[in-house]
Amino acid sequence: MITYLILLGIVLAIAGDRRDLLALRRPRSWGRALGLALVVVVAIEILDRALDPLLHGAREQGLTPSHWEPNHAAAYVANGIVLATIVPFVEELVFRGLGYSLLARYGRWFAIVVVGLTFAAGHGLVQAFPELAVFGGALAWLRSRTDSVYPGMLIHGTFNALAVIFAVAV
C-alpha cells in the first residue's frame, strides 16, 4: 500500500494544477459508459479464458496464496481490500489518467497501445504480459470513449476483487 501511495504522490506532483489530466470526472454518459464497460469485460474474459491455459499469467502474479490458511484470514482480507480499491484507483490514475492524457496528443490509438504496453510492463510479468497488455489497452480504450477513469476503476477493482475471491473459493 505504501508503494501505491508514493506512486499516487508522484502522479499528483506531475499533474500539478492540471487535475484534468487525471480524468477524474463523470463519464459523458453513465449508461453508455456501463455498456462499453460490459463490452470490455466480455472481451477481456474471452481473451483470458483463451490465453491463461497457455500462459498461466494468473499464477505468475503471485498475489494470492496457493492454499487457504485460516490463521492468515485477516491479512488476506486486508490485502484483498487494498487490491480491490487502492491498486485500481492508483493504477487507473497513472496509466489511463495521466499516462493516456499525456500520450493522446500523438493519437488516440497510439495512446491506447502504449498505455496497454506500459501497464503490462509495469507489472513485470513475462507470462502474463499479453493478458495485461490487452487489459490495459482495453481500459485505455474505455477511457478514450468515456473521457473518464471511473469506469476503468470499477472494472479494474472488480477484476482484482474476483481474482482474490476465486483464488481461495475455487
Helices and strands as residue ranges (DSSP letters): H 2-15, G 19-22, H 30-55, H 57-61, G 70-72, H 73-84, H 86-91, I 92-99, H 100-103, G 104-106, H 108-123, H 129-146, H 150-169
